[in-house]
Amino acid sequence: MMDRYLIVLEKSDTGFSAYSPDVWGCVATGETLEQTRENMRSALMLHLRDMESVPLPRGMDAYLDALRDSEGEEFYLTHLALGVLR
């Protein structure tokens, strides 16, 4: 099963940072958008693997929350498709 988790990528002083509104506590950084995206993919896979209950992607609500939380900042939204065992 492939779940698609929303990822918010934000510009920082040293590159970019990323988080998923669906998976609290899982973050990543990188010098480029692509590096940050791949670092976040790895972080999510490790984070989800160790969770007792894997959260489901939330859909549109997560987009709206991310937009409100990042208002006025430079940010990018994307999805990462992950094979997650439930």
Rosetta blueprint (number, residue, H / E / L):
1 M L
2 M E
3 D E
4 R E
5 Y E
6 L E
7 I E
8 V E
9 L E
10 E E
11 K E
12 S E
13 D L
14 T L
15 G E
16 F E
17 S E
18 A E
19 Y E
20 S E
21 P L
22 D L
23 V E
24 W E
25 G E
26 C E
27 V E
28 A E
29 T E
30 G E
31 E L
32 T L
33 L H
34 E H
35 Q H
36 T H
37 R H
38 E H
39 N H
40 M H
41 R H
42 S H
43 A H
44 L H
45 M H
46 L H
47 H H
48 L H
49 R H
50 D L
51 M L
52 E L
53 S L
54 V L
55 P L
56 L L
57 P L
58 R L
59 G L
60 M H
61 D H
62 A H
63 Y H
64 L H
65 D H
66 A H
67 L H
68 R H
69 D H
70 S L
71 E L
72 G L
73 E L
74 E L
75 F E
76 Y E
77 L E
78 T E
79 H E
80 L E
81 A E
82 L E
83 G E
84 V L
85 L L
86 R L
